[in-house]
Amino acid sequence: MVIVSPFQEQASHDEKRLHAPANHLQIRTNSNKTNLIDMEENKIICLEPNICKEDPTHEVYKYIRTDSFNRMLQGRIDVTHNITHDTNVIPNIVHFTWYGSKRKNIFRFHHLISVLSAHRFIKPSVIYFWCESVPEGDYFKEARTKVPELKLVYRLPPTEIYGQRVAVAEHVTDVVRLEALMEYGGIYFDLDAVAVKSPDDLLHYETVMGWESPSGLCNGIILSSPWANFLKIWHREYYSFQDRFWSYHSVRLPAELTKRYPGLIHTETASINRPNWSPQELAMLYKEGNIYDFKTKNYFVHLWFRQHGVDHNPRDIRTWNTTVGALFRHVYYGDDTIWPSMKDRHFKF
């Protein structure tokens, strides 16, 4: 069975083109590598053919949408295609997103933990930090110092998709993450999610997600190869997007598509998004003295940090006797033990 999109190829209305000399668009690179392409004539440096900066002294790269995006999106989809491979097909790169910063642009401690966990346990060749502005604060400075593979990529926040308005910040990042994974592949996770070990044994599937509940497949953590069929189908379903519905296209829809096309995605029952946001499972994360065995049971732990709402720091996590306290110490200090039994030492990442 083959699916052909009913939608005509169209340029993205929400992208103001960042024009660059035509010759740089003809460069080809491997998405698994962080090759810097220095075009001497125009002084353009590119991480990918369309993630570039013209001034080597600038810290921010710019994303340039090209016509090839729509051509690839509108390609045929074979729903009988085997998504399990003998070798890894998901590139070892990580994506984060940072939008809605007009309201809040301060990079918090749990954001730092998320980025450090990617660096420490996934060991990606590059981390693309998709943003509309550069985060502020000492914790972001610490991230830039400790994580040299972190690259800032400016992309205008999308305001429409298939003619449907996108205004809610969380929905803006839903679109950005989905399109980044389609175009480059890799591993996306929210800045309130934490990698606890390498997901390498999942990278031979074309698309991987985790259940947060029987009816919800959370888009807070997604692993995918470039132009995976599941993501293309998911993106096309945004023609019915409604900004007023909080989680339909980000959680319920992928769950429905998984049941409709089970052969196009590998799902994890409990190792990616569990414990979840329910009161019983939040207690597994935040209840004092109730330590969950995240090291053997999980690839990622989703913190559901809005439900907690308390900021932490390198000092208070030393004696914070919860699963998240242990997780933060595991990432930040390299040892999840409560501080009184640890030596006060510096850890290198």
ZADREN-232186 format. One line per 3 residues: number of its first residue (from 1); for each residue y, x, z of N, C-alpha, C, O. Coordinates in pm, whole numbers, plus 50000, padded with zeros to 5 digits. Each point is the difference from the previous one (the first is absolute). Last residue first. Example, Ala and Ser with C-alpha at 12.3 -4.5 7.8 and 13.67 -1.06 7.14 Angstrom:
<rs>
2 = 49775,51285,50708,50119,50082,50006,50109,49923,50073,50111,50051,50017 | 49317,49978,49976,50119,49911,50000,50120,50090,50000,49998,50104,50066
</rs>
This chain:
<rs>
349 = 51680,53318,53199,49940,49908,49903,49997,50065,49864,49954,49939,49904 | 50063,50220,50655,50048,50016,49864,49927,49906,49908,49881,49975,50018 | 50253,50035,50535,49894,49985,49900,50063,50012,49861,50106,49945,49974
346 = 49995,50210,50579,50052,49953,49871,49886,49996,49899,49913,50087,49998 | 50058,49846,50560,50001,50097,49893,50052,49938,49872,50006,49878,49988 | 49840,50043,50548,50124,49975,49927,50013,50108,49893,50041,50113,50026
343 = 49484,49699,50168,50098,50107,50018,50122,49968,49914,49988,49949,49888 | 49673,49677,50334,50029,50081,49881,50097,50111,50036,50080,49985,50092 | 49771,49655,50195,49886,50089,49978,50018,50086,49876,49908,50071,49959
340 = 50425,49605,50177,49976,50087,50116,49882,50096,49982,49995,50104,50066 | 50127,49558,49579,50070,50127,50013,49967,50084,50124,49989,50121,49986 | 49662,49550,49756,50119,49975,50081,50061,50134,50041,49928,50095,50032
337 = 49781,49902,49521,49985,49998,50144,50133,49969,50070,50106,50042,49954 | 49777,50028,49563,50032,49866,50049,49993,49987,50152,50018,49891,50054 | 50106,50500,49560,49911,49980,50113,50036,49867,50062,50115,49979,50040
334 = 50143,50221,49613,49868,50047,49960,49897,49985,50109,49892,50060,49992 | 50593,49806,49987,49961,50121,50074,49865,50056,49956,49965,50112,50039 | 50225,49500,49743,50117,50084,50028,49962,50132,50065,50055,50105,49967
331 = 49608,49556,49919,50076,50042,49881,50104,50106,50036,50009,50104,49934 | 49733,49710,50413,49904,50053,49901,50073,50056,49879,49964,50105,49947 | 50277,49654,50377,49973,50137,50044,49906,50070,49902,50015,50119,49972
328 = 50075,49430,49947,50121,50079,49980,49978,50145,50043,50045,50092,49931 | 49606,49605,50154,50015,50022,49856,50123,50085,49970,49993,50091,49917 | 49933,49767,50524,49901,50102,49962,50012,50035,49853,49987,50116,49961
325 = 50283,49534,50191,50041,50125,50062,49907,50114,49965,50045,50109,49967 | 49837,49462,49897,50107,50053,49916,50056,50128,50060,50038,50091,49926 | 49632,49684,50323,49943,50050,49874,50109,50061,49913,49980,50107,49943
322 = 50135,49911,50565,49957,49892,49911,49938,50063,49877,50007,50121,49980 | 50265,50065,50435,49854,49983,50004,49957,49874,49924,49949,49905,50059 | 50463,50476,49975,49986,49859,49962,49851,49971,49981,49941,50039,49899
319 = 50289,50389,50202,49930,49930,50109,49982,49851,49970,49967,49923,50089 | 50236,50377,49595,49910,50093,50070,49916,49928,50106,49885,50036,50025 | 50475,49772,49704,49863,49979,49953,49900,50090,50073,49879,49978,49993
316 = 50599,50043,50082,49934,49889,50069,49858,49975,49951,49920,49938,50071 | 50350,50420,49737,49976,50018,50144,49921,49884,50059,49904,50022,50073 | 50238,49992,49459,49896,50100,50030,49970,50017,50148,49891,50043,50036
313 = 50281,49478,49815,50050,50134,49970,49893,50102,50038,49901,49964,50064 | 50206,49454,49827,49941,50106,50082,50051,50135,49952,50076,50007,49904 | 50052,49415,50081,50002,50133,49941,49943,50102,50097,50014,49988,50122
310 = 49876,49474,49823,50056,50099,50092,49995,50137,49932,49894,50044,49956 | 49919,49527,49864,50146,49998,50009,50064,50100,50092,50121,49992,50023 | 49425,49763,49825,50020,50084,50118,50149,50013,50032,50045,49966,50109
307 = 49806,49803,49506,49945,49926,50114,50018,50078,50131,49999,49941,50108 | 50122,50249,49476,50095,49895,50036,49952,49921,50121,50081,49951,50080 | 49647,50386,49715,50096,50046,50099,50105,49896,50037,50057,50006,50109
304 = 49473,50069,49671,50065,49869,50016,50117,50016,50098,50011,49926,50099 | 49661,50418,49735,50057,49984,50133,50058,49861,50026,50016,49960,50116 | 49564,50256,49581,50126,49930,49978,50057,49965,50138,49932,49935,50079
301 = 49717,50461,49752,50028,49900,50102,50137,49940,49968,50100,50072,49991 | 49482,50201,49713,50139,49975,50033,50005,49905,50119,49908,49922,50023 | 49678,50232,49858,50072,50093,49913,50149,49994,50033,50068,50102,50005
298 = 49522,49760,50353,50108,49971,49907,50034,50116,49908,49985,50117,50036 | 49677,49867,50335,49992,49868,49937,50100,49979,49887,49981,49909,49919 | 49972,50492,50369,49873,49978,49930,49997,49870,49922,49921,49986,49907
295 = 50471,50143,50340,49959,50121,49925,49871,49981,49924,49983,50057,49892 | 50224,49613,50412,50052,50002,49863,49947,50116,49919,49992,49990,49878 | 49895,49734,50573,49946,50121,49937,50041,50006,49853,49919,49978,49910
292 = 50346,49795,50530,49913,49966,49886,49957,50129,49930,50080,50093,49987 | 50107,49774,50531,50005,50097,49890,49893,49967,49896,49880,49999,50029 | 50400,49805,50409,49902,49943,49907,50000,50084,49873,50073,49969,49905
289 = 50232,50096,50469,49865,50033,50041,49890,49950,49908,49883,50029,50022 | 50582,49731,49933,49980,50122,50079,49853,50016,50040,49938,49907,50050 | 50221,49830,49504,49972,49975,50141,49970,50130,50072,49919,50081,49954
286 = 50170,49867,49559,50114,50020,50090,49973,49973,50148,50089,50022,50082 | 49584,49949,49535,50094,50105,49964,50097,50034,50113,50030,50116,50024 | 49648,49534,50003,49921,50120,49975,50089,50119,49967,49959,50116,50015
283 = 50227,49454,50033,49967,50058,50131,49916,50125,49986,50006,50089,50085 | 50091,49652,49536,50115,50081,50039,49976,50066,50136,50046,50111,50025 | 49638,49578,49819,49985,50133,49940,50121,50090,50025,49985,50122,50006
280 = 50012,49430,50162,49880,50067,50050,49988,50142,49945,49964,50093,50073 | 50390,49622,49772,50018,50047,50139,49880,50076,50054,50016,50100,50070 | 50070,49921,49404,49967,49892,50094,50016,50052,50144,49981,50120,50024
277 = 50072,50140,49555,50117,49954,50074,49969,49887,50100,50091,49955,50069 | 49524,50412,49778,50108,49933,49929,50108,49953,50097,50008,50047,50114 | 49606,50388,49874,50044,49874,50057,50119,49939,49925,50081,50071,49942
274 = 49752,50077,49724,49957,49949,50130,50004,50115,50101,49963,50112,49965 | 50124,49929,49554,50102,49913,50060,49955,49932,50130,50062,49903,50044 | 49665,50443,49731,50134,50023,49946,50107,49916,50071,50103,50054,50040
271 = 49403,49941,50024,50042,50140,50016,50143,50028,49955,50047,50113,50012 | 49652,49468,49977,50063,50027,50129,50064,50138,50011,50062,50029,50103 | 49737,49762,49484,50009,49889,50096,50084,50034,50122,50082,49919,50043
268 = 49957,50257,49433,49949,50045,50129,50022,49889,50102,50110,49945,50009 | 49839,50070,49416,50072,49963,50121,49928,50053,50123,49877,50009,50004 | 50181,50063,49420,49916,50026,50119,50083,49965,50123,50114,50045,50013
265 = 49921,49770,49448,50058,50059,50120,49892,50026,50104,49905,49923,50013 | 50026,49858,49557,50114,50085,49967,50060,50071,50121,50097,50074,49985 | 49531,49590,49993,49959,50128,49944,50113,50095,49973,49975,50115,49962
262 = 50076,49426,50201,49947,50091,50103,49960,50136,49946,49994,50097,50075 | 50312,49483,49791,49956,50119,49925,49942,50104,50096,50057,50108,50016 | 50074,49467,50154,49989,49964,49858,49944,50114,49917,49923,49977,49907
259 = 50168,50080,50552,49891,49904,49989,49977,49958,49855,49889,49967,49960 | 50472,50316,50132,49875,50071,50034,49880,49907,49987,49895,50041,49952 | 50539,49783,50001,49959,50073,49880,49871,50077,50024,49919,50016,49909
256 = 50278,49757,50455,49949,49903,49902,49950,50071,49875,49897,49963,49944 | 50312,50300,50381,49872,49950,50052,49938,49900,49902,49879,50004,49976 | 50552,50164,49930,49895,50099,49974,49864,49959,50055,49897,50035,49943
253 = 50464,49663,50146,49966,50010,49859,49897,50109,49973,49901,49973,49932 | 50280,49970,50510,49907,49894,49960,49956,50013,49855,49882,49983,49969 | 50431,50342,50199,49880,49994,50084,49899,49896,49950,49884,50033,49978
250 = 50547,50065,49806,49965,50130,50058,49869,50000,50077,49939,50105,50018 | 50276,49507,49769,49967,50096,49895,49956,50136,50056,49942,50081,49927 | 50176,49567,50387,49900,49952,49904,49961,50109,49900,49882,50031,49986
247 = 50432,49957,50420,49889,50092,49978,49903,49959,49889,49895,50062,49985 | 50552,49712,50136,49997,50133,50062,49888,50089,49949,50026,50113,49959 | 50272,49505,49791,49867,50004,50061,49971,50142,50048,49998,50095,49921
244 = 50403,49797,49844,50004,49932,50130,49863,49999,50069,49991,49971,50119 | 50097,50207,49432,50050,50088,50105,49995,49936,50139,49995,50071,50100 | 49683,49856,49469,50109,49927,50065,50044,50080,50122,49921,50023,50092
241 = 49759,50037,49412,50054,50046,50128,50113,49912,50050,50085,49955,49922 | 49614,50047,49667,50016,49882,50087,50062,50036,50135,49998,49919,50093 | 49905,50409,49577,50079,49902,49924,50026,49876,50084,50095,49926,49975
238 = 49625,50451,50154,50135,49987,50057,50089,49907,49916,50114,49974,50039 | 49434,50174,49852,50008,49877,50077,50137,49980,50065,50028,49894,50055 | 49854,50505,49708,50026,49889,49908,50013,49867,50073,50070,49910,49953
235 = 49806,50479,50292,50139,50006,49957,50035,49882,49909,50106,49939,50014 | 49443,50111,50118,50084,49964,50114,50147,49995,49959,50071,49905,50032 | 49617,50258,49658,49986,49855,50016,50093,49951,50111,50067,49898,49985
232 = 49914,50562,49958,50066,49938,49884,49991,49847,50008,50097,49929,49973 | 49675,50331,50350,50145,50001,50021,50075,49936,49884,50101,49934,50021 | 49429,50114,49946,50033,49906,50107,50151,49994,50022,50056,49891,50017
229 = 49763,50425,49671,50000,49862,49951,50042,49900,50109,50074,49905,49971 | 50106,50604,50019,49877,49931,50037,50010,49853,49961,50106,49938,50015 | 50204,50466,49925,49974,49888,49910,49865,49934,50026,49930,49959,49907
226 = 50096,50485,50349,50106,49948,49914,49949,49889,49908,49890,50009,49944 | 49865,50040,50523,50017,50087,49884,50114,49945,49914,50034,49883,50013 | 49928,50025,50532,49972,49956,49862,50014,50114,49900,50079,50092,50018
223 = 49965,49686,50532,49959,50122,49929,49961,49958,49858,49926,49903,49982 | 50375,49884,50467,49933,49982,49870,49967,50137,49944,50082,50091,50002 | 50145,49621,50449,49925,50121,49967,49922,49972,49872,49917,49909,49997
220 = 50366,49759,50160,50061,50108,50076,49931,50134,49979,50057,50105,50031 | 49840,49433,49800,50050,50102,49908,50074,50112,50073,50067,50081,49936 | 49510,49562,50213,50136,50047,50024,50041,50111,49902,49926,50095,49977
217 = 49755,49462,50039,49977,50138,49959,50137,50067,49998,50079,49978,49908 | 49697,49538,50314,50112,50088,49970,49958,50142,49969,49934,50066,50081 | 49801,49545,50080,50076,49947,49886,50113,50092,49956,50080,49964,49914
214 = 49617,50139,50455,49913,49947,49895,50074,49948,49877,49943,49993,49891 | 50299,50391,50373,49941,49875,50049,49910,49947,49890,50005,50052,49888 | 50187,50358,50051,50062,49985,50131,49949,49874,50069,50009,49987,50122
211 = 49781,50367,49479,50023,49865,50051,50073,50007,50133,49965,50079,50087 | 50070,50301,49513,49931,49960,50121,50037,49860,50043,50115,49957,49987 | 49844,50368,49524,50088,49937,50097,49917,49958,50121,49877,50002,49995
208 = 50103,50297,49495,49947,49979,50134,50107,49933,50086,50115,50043,50001 | 49733,50111,49447,50095,49935,50089,49932,49972,50133,49885,49954,50004 | 49893,50311,49672,50128,49990,49931,50107,49933,50085,50118,50034,49988
205 = 49471,50284,50200,50022,49861,49956,50137,49993,49932,50090,50079,50031 | 49766,50318,50175,49924,49983,49876,49999,49855,49953,49945,49969,49894 | 50260,50203,50520,50080,50028,49882,49923,49990,49868,50058,50018,49894
202 = 49810,49945,50592,50038,49874,49936,50063,50021,49863,50024,49904,49926 | 49837,50450,50379,49880,49931,49952,50029,49859,49949,49907,49926,49966 | 50447,50354,50217,49943,50058,49877,49878,49924,49950,49982,49989,49878
199 = 50376,49964,50492,49932,49890,49931,49924,50047,49877,49974,49920,49909 | 50175,50332,50584,50007,50000,49854,49927,49880,49941,49889,49969,50042 | 50315,49970,50442,49909,50097,49941,50011,49990,49849,50062,49908,49948
196 = 50231,49847,50323,49934,50070,50112,49893,50097,49953,49953,50083,50078 | 50540,49642,49761,49871,50054,49956,49938,50077,50115,50068,50078,50067 | 50293,49505,49964,49972,50141,50029,49863,50037,49945,49901,49932,50026
193 = 50547,49678,49948,49857,50025,49991,49977,50150,50012,50087,50080,49966 | 50341,49697,49999,49943,49970,50132,49848,50000,49992,49932,49930,50076 | 50336,50155,49542,50047,50096,50098,49970,49958,50144,50044,50064,50094
190 = 49648,49804,49463,50125,49966,50067,50038,50109,50100,49915,50078,50045 | 49782,50046,49525,49991,49928,50126,50138,49984,50062,50091,50081,49982 | 49605,50081,49532,50121,49945,50062,49968,49952,50139,49896,49936,50021
187 = 49889,50410,49581,49977,49932,50128,50135,49954,50053,50088,50081,50027 | 49751,50019,49436,50015,50069,50125,49974,49909,50119,49927,49902,49990 | 50268,50049,49459,49884,50001,50086,50029,50070,50131,50109,50053,50020
184 = 50196,49850,49595,49958,50136,50038,49868,50004,50077,49939,50106,50010 | 50264,49481,49805,50044,50105,49909,49941,50137,50032,49968,50076,49909 | 49941,49533,50364,49953,49978,49863,50032,50121,49913,49915,50046,49924
181 = 50249,49957,50514,49856,50024,49994,49944,49976,49861,49911,50072,49956 | 50543,49832,50118,49977,50144,50016,49852,50034,49991,49961,50098,49936 | 50167,49447,50061,50030,50065,49873,49983,50151,50008,49960,50063,49902
178 = 49977,49681,50490,49901,49959,49901,50023,50072,49868,49905,50046,49937 | 50407,50016,50414,49872,50067,50028,49895,49967,49894,49925,50087,49956 | 50502,49702,50015,50011,50144,49977,49865,50068,50022,49960,50084,49919
175 = 50079,49453,50179,50004,50026,49856,50000,50150,49972,49928,50047,49913 | 50093,49815,50535,49872,49955,49943,49993,50033,49851,49899,50048,49951 | 50507,50021,50282,49905,50111,50012,49861,49961,49952,49925,50087,49955
172 = 50400,49578,50041,50045,50109,49913,49901,50115,50006,49958,50053,49897 | 49985,49596,50400,49949,49967,49867,50044,50102,49896,49929,50027,49903 | 50229,50010,50539,49855,50023,50000,49938,49967,49865,49902,50063,49961
169 = 50561,49847,50108,49972,50144,49994,49851,50029,49995,49957,50089,49925 | 50267,49469,49867,49951,50041,50133,49954,50146,49993,49923,50036,49912 | 50212,49748,49684,50112,50036,50088,49955,50049,50136,50064,50090,50057
166 = 49798,49750,49400,49944,50076,50112,50117,50048,50084,50081,50081,49955 | 49809,49523,49624,50090,50076,50086,49923,50069,50113,49912,49940,50062 | 49896,49940,49437,50007,49943,50135,50083,50091,50091,49982,50122,49999
163 = 49893,49972,49535,50104,49901,50009,50016,49935,50136,50088,49917,50018 | 49596,50434,49899,49967,49889,49910,50102,49887,50012,49964,49882,49995 | 50169,50413,50348,49871,50034,49939,49953,49877,49922,49989,49891,50056
160 = 50495,50337,50206,49924,49896,49931,49865,50055,49959,49983,50121,49982 | 50324,50145,50255,50058,49872,50040,49930,49883,49933,50021,49885,50038 | 49880,50671,50117,49985,49892,49902,50058,49871,50055,49982,49967,50118
157 = 50192,50530,50023,49915,49890,50046,49989,49891,49895,50103,49951,49952 | 49971,50566,49916,50077,49882,50034,49907,49891,50052,49893,49980,49944 | 49978,50529,50112,49982,49891,49904,50085,49882,50046,49995,49961,50117
154 = 49905,50602,50001,50092,49886,49999,49959,49902,49891,49986,50036,49883 | 49751,50350,50420,50010,49944,49865,50088,49875,50006,49963,49901,50063 | 49878,50576,50239,50078,49876,49997,50018,49955,49856,50043,50077,49915
151 = 49558,50229,50331,50101,49997,49894,50069,49865,49999,49935,49896,49993 | 49713,50450,50317,50071,49873,49999,50115,50007,49899,50090,50082,50013 | 49608,50283,50124,49963,49926,49879,50068,49864,49989,49974,49926,49905
148 = 50072,50377,50477,50070,50051,49880,49967,49925,49873,50077,50005,49904 | 49923,49908,50634,49922,49948,49886,50067,50043,49870,50076,49922,49942 | 50106,50185,50493,49856,50018,50021,49915,49961,49879,49884,50039,49990
145 = 50602,49921,50013,49966,50137,50038,49849,50022,50005,49950,50102,49954 | 50231,49466,49962,50030,50087,49885,49961,50144,50031,49957,50073,49910 | 50000,49610,50438,49902,49975,49893,50025,50093,49882,49905,50055,49944
142 = 50406,49954,50403,49874,50062,50042,49891,49981,49895,49922,50091,49972 | 50488,49694,49964,50018,50145,49983,49872,50073,50037,49961,50097,49934 | 50051,49449,50151,49983,50025,49857,50021,50148,49969,49932,50056,49914
139 = 50131,49805,50526,49859,49992,49966,49977,50017,49850,49896,50051,49959 | 50548,49938,50227,49930,50126,50025,49852,49994,49961,49943,50101,49959 | 50429,49580,49791,49945,50026,50131,49919,50127,50010,49955,50055,49899
136 = 50131,49586,49665,50081,50077,50093,49921,50029,50127,49900,49935,50029 | 49971,49955,49411,49998,49961,50142,50083,50096,50086,50020,50116,49966 | 50083,49775,49516,49930,50101,50079,50002,49958,50147,50108,49974,50055
133 = 49889,49670,49529,50092,50089,50070,49917,50097,50083,49884,49974,50031 | 49900,49726,49689,50132,49969,49945,50108,50082,50069,50113,50006,49952 | 49327,50101,49961,50109,49956,50087,50123,49961,49920,50016,50036,49883
130 = 49435,50183,50153,50082,49914,49915,50110,49936,50085,49972,49939,50103 | 49706,50498,49923,50070,49916,50095,50102,49918,49920,50112,50045,49976 | 49414,50257,49932,50118,49938,49939,50060,49901,50099,49936,49902,50039
127 = 49738,50551,49999,50032,49871,50060,50126,49949,49934,50106,50062,50012 | 49476,50314,49847,50141,49960,50006,50009,49866,50072,49908,49918,49992 | 49686,50317,49998,50073,50098,49920,50150,49969,50000,50083,50090,49988
124 = 49607,49764,50434,50028,49966,49860,50071,50113,49928,50065,50085,50062 | 49676,49819,50396,50034,50125,49933,50030,49978,49851,49937,50061,49914 | 49907,49649,50478,49973,49978,49858,50024,50127,49921,49933,50025,49900
121 = 50144,49985,50570,49862,49956,49977,49967,49974,49853,49886,50020,49958 | 50554,50148,50208,49896,50065,50081,49859,49965,49956,49914,50088,49995 | 50482,49715,49800,49999,50145,49980,49880,50066,50068,49937,50088,49943
118 = 50137,49452,50128,49965,50023,49859,49986,50150,49973,49904,50045,49937 | 50252,49829,50482,49857,49972,49988,49952,50019,49856,49889,50047,49977 | 50573,49994,50127,49923,50116,50047,49850,49976,49986,49925,50094,49972
115 = 50363,49548,49926,50012,50106,49900,49920,50123,50041,49932,50061,49918 | 50084,49583,50391,49933,49957,49878,50002,50110,49895,49896,50031,49940 | 50345,50034,50460,49855,50008,50023,49924,49964,49873,49902,50065,49965
112 = 50566,49875,50034,49962,50142,49995,49850,50017,50016,49938,50079,49928 | 50233,49494,50134,50007,50036,49858,49958,50145,49981,49925,50033,49908 | 50120,49808,50528,49872,49957,49940,50000,50021,49848,49893,50015,49941
109 = 50505,50091,50301,49889,50091,50034,49869,49956,49936,49924,50084,49952 | 50523,49775,49791,49957,49994,50139,49874,50086,50022,49940,50051,49905 | 50516,49898,49756,49858,50035,49994,49952,50018,50143,50048,50087,50072
106 = 50380,49619,49726,49957,50103,50094,49848,50017,49993,49925,49903,50015 | 50376,49774,49756,49970,50121,49925,49951,50113,50090,49987,50114,49955 | 50125,49322,49990,49941,50096,50094,49959,50124,49922,49908,49994,49919
103 = 50329,49645,49872,49992,49945,50136,49959,50107,50100,50048,50003,50113 | 49973,50099,49434,50136,49959,50033,50005,49942,50140,50103,50006,50067 | 49486,50134,49717,50069,50094,50088,50146,49965,50025,50064,50064,50084
100 = 49537,49754,49651,50061,49919,50104,50085,50084,50093,50030,49958,50112 | 49566,50293,49657,50099,49905,49946,50048,49909,50113,49938,49992,50106 | 49703,50421,49775,50110,49988,50097,50111,49914,49937,50089,50051,49932
97 = 49341,50132,50012,50119,49933,49949,50101,49982,50112,49964,49986,50117 | 49581,50355,49726,50065,49918,50101,50121,49933,49935,50049,50046,49897 | 49463,50227,49930,50126,49932,49978,50046,49931,50128,49921,49938,50070
94 = 49721,50494,49745,50035,49893,50095,50136,49943,49963,50088,50072,49954 | 49461,50212,49803,50143,49995,50024,50028,49878,50087,49924,49903,49999 | 49651,50288,49757,50031,50028,50140,50151,50017,50018,50048,50107,50036
91 = 49669,49580,49590,50063,50131,50023,50042,50016,50146,50036,49903,50066 | 49550,49812,49728,50129,49975,50064,50063,50135,50029,49943,50080,50074 | 49626,49902,49749,50092,49953,49895,50137,49964,50057,50095,49981,49924
88 = 49417,50328,50198,50122,49933,50043,50088,49962,49882,50021,50081,49910 | 49452,49945,50007,50102,50093,50049,50125,49921,50038,50014,49882,49966 | 49612,49888,49875,49929,50111,50064,50096,50102,50059,49964,50075,50091
85 = 50156,49387,49858,49980,50120,49918,49927,50107,50080,49993,49994,50123 | 50145,49438,49847,49944,50105,50084,49963,50119,49912,49928,49985,49901 | 50240,49586,49939,50107,50075,50064,49950,50113,50088,50081,50073,50058
82 = 49763,49627,49482,49948,50057,50124,50106,50090,50063,50040,50100,49940 | 50021,49451,49724,50010,50145,50011,49951,50048,50136,50030,49938,50103 | 50036,49606,49714,49863,50047,50024,49995,50151,50019,49893,50058,50019
79 = 50507,49695,49870,49964,49970,50139,49854,50038,50031,49958,49992,50115 | 50438,50182,49539,49858,49965,49996,49954,49977,50143,49987,50096,50076 | 50510,49901,49649,49928,50021,50126,49856,49951,49984,49976,49884,49966
76 = 50486,50288,49705,49883,49915,50026,49931,50039,50130,50003,50116,50041 | 50531,49984,49899,49872,50034,49937,49888,49907,50040,50012,49925,50097 | 50468,50102,50047,49955,49891,49916,49867,50029,49930,49954,49921,49918
73 = 50261,50402,50368,49982,49878,50078,49940,49888,49917,49919,49922,50049 | 50204,50488,49744,49879,50014,50082,49972,49872,50078,49885,49960,50014 | 50509,50055,49735,49885,50007,49909,49870,50010,50079,49902,49934,49967
70 = 50507,50080,50267,49966,49866,49955,49882,49999,49904,49921,49906,49999 | 50234,50513,50152,49959,49920,50114,49956,49862,49955,49892,49953,50036 | 50302,50362,49661,49856,50012,50016,49950,49917,50119,49884,49959,50001
67 = 50583,50099,49881,49931,49890,49933,49849,50005,50020,49932,49898,49988 | 50378,50317,50395,49987,50017,49855,49920,49884,49941,49938,49923,50073 | 50372,50223,50399,49901,49911,49940,49999,50019,49848,50105,49994,49936
64 = 50037,50345,50472,50047,49946,49873,49890,49915,49940,49896,50052,49961 | 50274,50194,50542,49894,49936,49922,50060,49936,49877,50102,49931,50009 | 50073,50505,50302,50025,49864,49952,49882,49952,49916,49944,50074,49919
61 = 50146,50301,50521,49961,49979,49861,50031,49856,49961,50015,49913,50087 | 50201,50422,50316,49945,49872,49958,49969,50000,49850,50084,50037,49918 | 50130,50324,50334,49874,49974,50069,49929,49876,49949,49883,49979,50032
58 = 50459,50403,49719,49992,49865,50055,49864,49977,50066,49898,50049,49952 | 50220,50349,49803,50046,50002,50139,49995,49862,50064,50010,49989,50122 | 49880,50101,49410,49897,50052,50091,50042,49999,50146,49914,50004,50088
55 = 50241,49659,49514,50056,50111,50076,49897,50050,50099,49961,49926,50091 | 49939,49712,49626,50070,50088,49908,50057,50122,50070,50026,50103,49936 | 49516,49577,50153,50137,50022,50047,50064,50103,49909,49934,50092,49951
52 = 49608,49528,50051,50071,50123,49967,50132,50011,50076,50051,49903,50055 | 49493,49805,49790,50055,50021,50134,50067,50137,49996,49934,50103,50014 | 49816,49720,49611,50116,49914,50024,50044,49998,50147,50061,49904,50045
49 = 49573,50375,49780,50088,49986,49884,50124,49916,50025,50102,50020,49933 | 49722,50215,50491,49925,49923,49902,50091,49986,49879,50118,50032,50010 | 50051,50234,50300,49871,49996,50069,49898,49928,49914,49881,50034,50001
46 = 50586,50239,49839,49922,49877,50009,49872,50022,50081,49932,50101,49984 | 50598,50106,49871,49876,50031,50071,49926,49869,50024,50057,49906,50055 | 50359,50305,49604,49934,49885,50059,49869,50044,50064,49921,50071,49937
43 = 50443,50164,49787,49989,50021,50144,49941,49878,50071,50042,49966,50110 | 50028,50125,49405,50074,49895,50068,49994,50011,50152,50057,49917,50071 | 49741,50414,49643,50114,49957,49920,50085,49900,50076,50123,50006,49996
40 = 49462,50161,50183,50112,50093,50010,50123,49949,49928,50112,50020,50047 | 49491,49730,50202,50045,50004,49861,50128,50080,49996,50107,49950,50036 | 49470,50010,50311,50138,50042,49991,50037,50012,49854,49962,50096,49932
37 = 49653,49662,50401,50029,50032,49862,50147,50034,49991,50084,49913,50022 | 49513,50077,50374,50141,49983,49974,50027,50047,49859,49967,50114,49965 | 49568,49694,50284,50065,50096,49914,50148,49967,49985,50036,49885,49973
34 = 49573,49945,50311,50142,49990,50026,50075,50102,49917,50092,50065,50049 | 49416,49640,49890,50063,50127,50031,50149,49979,50021,50057,49899,49959 | 49627,49764,49903,49937,50057,50119,50070,50128,50045,49967,50054,50105
31 = 50150,49694,49497,50049,49935,50120,49940,50059,50126,50054,49980,50109 | 50042,50277,49420,49888,49938,50070,50051,49943,50131,50060,50071,50080 | 50249,49983,49464,49947,50073,50115,49882,49925,50056,49978,49883,49967
28 = 50384,50158,49571,49884,49938,50062,49953,50087,50116,49990,50122,49988 | 50487,49776,49689,49919,50092,50078,49883,49925,50060,50016,49885,50040 | 50350,49923,49705,49879,50032,49926,49909,50097,50075,49891,50033,49952
25 = 50548,49815,50186,49905,49891,50014,49869,50029,49929,49902,49929,50019 | 50485,50358,49965,49928,50014,50127,49896,49891,50016,49905,50017,50078 | 50388,49999,49539,49892,50098,49995,49927,50013,50132,49883,50040,50001
22 = 50503,49668,49931,49872,49948,49950,49889,50103,50009,49884,49964,50023 | 50534,50015,50324,49974,50047,49864,49859,49965,49954,49905,50011,50077 | 50288,49660,50278,49981,50144,50001,49975,50044,49856,49964,49917,49917
19 = 50208,49621,50408,49975,50066,49872,49990,50151,50018,50074,50061,50077 | 49836,49506,50221,50060,50129,50028,49972,50087,49879,49896,50065,49992 | 50124,49373,50067,49939,50122,49949,50080,50122,50042,50122,50002,49993
16 = 49813,49542,50266,50108,50056,49922,49950,50137,49955,49973,50087,50083 | 49725,49482,50081,50022,50143,49988,50124,50028,49917,50006,49958,49884 | 49798,49604,50205,50053,50053,50124,50024,50150,49996,50043,50058,50099
13 = 49762,49672,49545,50139,49960,50017,50062,50064,50123,50123,50011,50009 | 49475,50173,49663,50022,49952,50136,50148,49968,50020,50085,50088,49986 | 49659,49865,49540,50061,50104,50082,50031,49940,50135,50029,49881,50012
10 = 49565,49933,49682,50142,49987,50026,50048,50117,50084,49925,50055,50081 | 49641,49685,49618,50048,50126,50053,50150,49989,50020,50072,49956,49911 | 49651,49600,50119,50047,50092,49900,50048,50127,50068,50050,49997,50112
7 = 49563,49674,50085,50142,50030,50004,50037,50100,49893,49926,50095,49974 | 49631,49737,50146,50074,49902,49924,50147,50032,49990,50074,49930,49931 | 49486,50415,50122,50113,49940,50068,50070,49898,49911,50022,50027,49881
4 = 49454,50087,50109,50120,50043,49929,50118,49929,50065,49998,49878,50016 | 49451,50248,50107,50122,49926,50030,50113,50059,49919,50018,50122,49998 | 49413,49858,49960,50122,50078,49987,50118,49909,50027,50006,49889,49949
1 = 49414,50153,50122,50119,49916,50000,50124,50087,50000,50008,50097,50076
</rs>
